[in-house]
Amino acid sequence: MIALAAAGAQCAAGTLPFELPSSMAAVEASREDVPNDPAAPLYPYAHDLSI
């Protein structure tokens, strides 16, 4: 499947298993013991990605 996606024969797709914060300030303001804590993540948990 990786070879097909690399060759452009198939679309690579998936979901994020974590959130990506929008800035370093969001990382510093988040709490370590609370999952998915950032107020406005750049990409939220389980965001669909496709290339």
Backbone as ProteinMPNN parsed JSONL, in Angstrom:
{"seq_chain_A": "MIALAAAGAQCAAGTLPFELPSSMAAVEASREDVPNDPAAPLYPYAHDLSI", "coords_chain_A": {"N_chain_A": [[0.826, -1.179, 0.0], [1.986, 1.234, 0.724], [3.822, 1.598, -1.319], [2.097, 1.939, -3.504], [0.837, 4.34, -2.807], [3.05, 6.044, -2.78], [3.742, 5.95, -5.45], [1.64, 7.239, -6.529], [-0.608, 5.918, -7.309], [-2.58, 5.328, -5.524], [-4.544, 6.994, -3.075], [-3.179, 8.351, -0.151], [-4.347, 8.12, 3.095], [-5.661, 8.864, 6.386], [-6.185, 9.096, 9.993], [-5.481, 11.407, 12.637], [-3.911, 10.369, 15.632], [-3.704, 12.026, 17.776], [-3.797, 15.453, 19.051], [-2.713, 18.423, 17.365], [-1.236, 21.217, 18.593], [-1.875, 24.75, 18.087], [0.067, 26.653, 18.562], [3.155, 27.434, 20.35], [2.518, 28.717, 22.679], [0.004, 27.67, 23.225], [0.718, 25.072, 23.855], [2.196, 25.496, 26.191], [0.168, 26.495, 27.837], [-1.536, 24.359, 28.142], [-2.705, 21.533, 30.098], [-0.927, 18.844, 31.539], [-2.142, 16.513, 32.472], [-4.611, 16.294, 31.259], [-6.153, 15.005, 28.505], [-6.274, 16.047, 25.061], [-6.421, 18.869, 25.455], [-5.802, 21.529, 24.396], [-7.213, 24.729, 23.559], [-7.819, 25.755, 20.963], [-6.955, 23.785, 18.703], [-4.565, 23.23, 16.058], [-4.866, 21.014, 14.37], [-7.441, 18.911, 15.195], [-8.054, 16.058, 17.436], [-8.321, 12.931, 15.806], [-8.54, 14.021, 13.275], [-9.196, 13.992, 9.824], [-6.861, 13.118, 7.406], [-5.553, 13.39, 4.179], [-3.57, 12.701, 1.348]], "CA_chain_A": [[0.0, 0.0, 0.0], [2.869, 2.398, 0.765], [4.384, 1.765, -2.658], [1.039, 2.475, -4.362], [0.656, 5.751, -2.459], [4.25, 6.763, -3.214], [3.719, 6.013, -6.906], [0.499, 8.047, -6.935], [-1.691, 5.058, -7.781], [-3.607, 5.264, -4.498], [-4.519, 8.136, -2.169], [-2.803, 8.05, 1.227], [-5.309, 8.76, 3.996], [-5.659, 8.362, 7.751], [-6.627, 10.042, 11.013], [-4.478, 11.704, 13.655], [-4.192, 9.764, 16.938], [-3.445, 13.042, 18.784], [-4.041, 16.817, 18.587], [-1.551, 19.278, 17.126], [-1.535, 22.563, 19.065], [-1.692, 25.799, 17.085], [1.248, 27.464, 18.857], [3.889, 27.046, 21.553], [1.762, 29.247, 23.808], [-1.057, 26.698, 23.507], [1.375, 23.943, 24.526], [2.539, 25.922, 27.549], [-1.063, 26.72, 28.598], [-2.284, 23.115, 28.326], [-2.402, 20.746, 31.289], [-0.36, 17.547, 31.186], [-2.999, 15.4, 32.887], [-5.893, 16.349, 30.552], [-5.955, 14.759, 27.076], [-6.957, 16.926, 24.104], [-6.673, 20.065, 26.236], [-5.688, 22.854, 23.755], [-8.499, 25.384, 23.277], [-8.025, 25.852, 19.514], [-5.859, 23.051, 18.078], [-4.347, 23.37, 14.624], [-5.579, 19.827, 13.868], [-8.01, 18.225, 16.367], [-7.956, 14.606, 17.525], [-9.01, 12.147, 14.768], [-8.709, 14.814, 12.052], [-8.942, 13.216, 8.607], [-5.789, 13.594, 6.543], [-5.358, 12.651, 2.935], [-2.556, 13.302, 0.491]], "C_chain_A": [[0.88, 1.257, 0.0], [3.457, 2.661, -0.611], [3.346, 2.354, -3.616], [0.814, 3.965, -4.08], [1.844, 6.58, -2.925], [4.277, 6.931, -4.727], [2.549, 6.856, -7.419], [-0.673, 7.239, -7.439], [-2.836, 4.974, -6.78], [-3.444, 6.472, -3.575], [-4.14, 7.672, -0.767], [-3.748, 8.81, 2.153], [-5.207, 8.133, 5.378], [-6.214, 9.403, 8.702], [-5.511, 10.235, 12.027], [-4.855, 11.043, 14.971], [-3.958, 10.741, 18.093], [-3.782, 14.406, 18.205], [-2.716, 17.521, 18.329], [-1.915, 20.691, 17.566], [-1.207, 23.605, 18.007], [-0.46, 26.65, 17.333], [1.956, 26.922, 20.094], [3.19, 27.575, 22.797], [0.627, 28.303, 24.201], [-0.492, 25.47, 24.218], [1.666, 24.301, 25.979], [1.297, 26.114, 28.414], [-1.834, 25.425, 28.867], [-1.821, 22.382, 29.578], [-1.944, 19.361, 30.865], [-1.306, 16.385, 31.461], [-4.356, 15.36, 32.178], [-5.645, 16.112, 29.059], [-6.782, 15.726, 26.217], [-7.356, 18.249, 24.751], [-6.596, 21.389, 25.468], [-7.046, 23.418, 23.337], [-8.804, 25.427, 21.779], [-6.883, 25.129, 18.795], [-5.771, 23.323, 16.57], [-5.054, 22.232, 13.884], [-6.116, 19.079, 15.076], [-7.79, 16.71, 16.316], [-8.833, 13.94, 16.469], [-9.318, 12.967, 13.514], [-8.358, 13.958, 10.84], [-7.868, 13.884, 7.771], [-5.746, 12.748, 5.297], [-4.386, 13.432, 2.051], [-2.863, 12.953, -0.947]], "O_chain_A": [[0.546, 2.24, -0.66], [3.579, 3.813, -1.027], [3.689, 3.187, -4.456], [0.623, 4.754, -5.005], [1.669, 7.696, -3.413], [4.775, 7.936, -5.234], [2.475, 7.153, -8.612], [-1.639, 7.806, -7.948], [-3.948, 4.59, -7.144], [-2.324, 6.918, -3.326], [-4.713, 6.712, -0.252], [-3.924, 10.019, 2.003], [-4.727, 7.009, 5.526], [-6.661, 10.468, 8.276], [-4.698, 9.339, 12.25], [-6.006, 11.141, 15.394], [-4.005, 10.344, 19.258], [-4.028, 14.524, 17.004], [-1.719, 17.248, 18.997], [-2.808, 21.306, 16.982], [-0.367, 23.376, 17.137], [0.02, 27.312, 16.413], [1.427, 26.062, 20.798], [3.259, 26.954, 23.858], [0.325, 28.156, 25.385], [-1.15, 24.895, 25.085], [1.413, 23.508, 26.885], [1.369, 25.91, 29.626], [-2.701, 25.402, 29.74], [-0.704, 22.578, 30.056], [-2.505, 18.771, 29.942], [-1.271, 15.379, 30.754], [-5.17, 14.482, 32.465], [-4.994, 16.93, 28.41], [-7.861, 16.159, 26.619], [-8.494, 18.697, 24.611], [-7.287, 22.328, 25.863], [-7.908, 22.699, 22.833], [-9.935, 25.161, 21.374], [-5.944, 25.773, 18.326], [-6.772, 23.605, 15.91], [-5.752, 22.462, 12.896], [-5.328, 18.645, 15.917], [-7.393, 16.159, 15.288], [-9.975, 14.353, 16.266], [-10.248, 12.646, 12.775], [-7.333, 13.277, 10.835], [-7.955, 15.074, 7.466], [-5.888, 11.527, 5.357], [-4.393, 14.663, 2.024], [-2.132, 13.358, -1.851]]}, "name": "protein", "num_of_chains": 1, "seq": "MIALAAAGAQCAAGTLPFELPSSMAAVEASREDVPNDPAAPLYPYAHDLSI"}
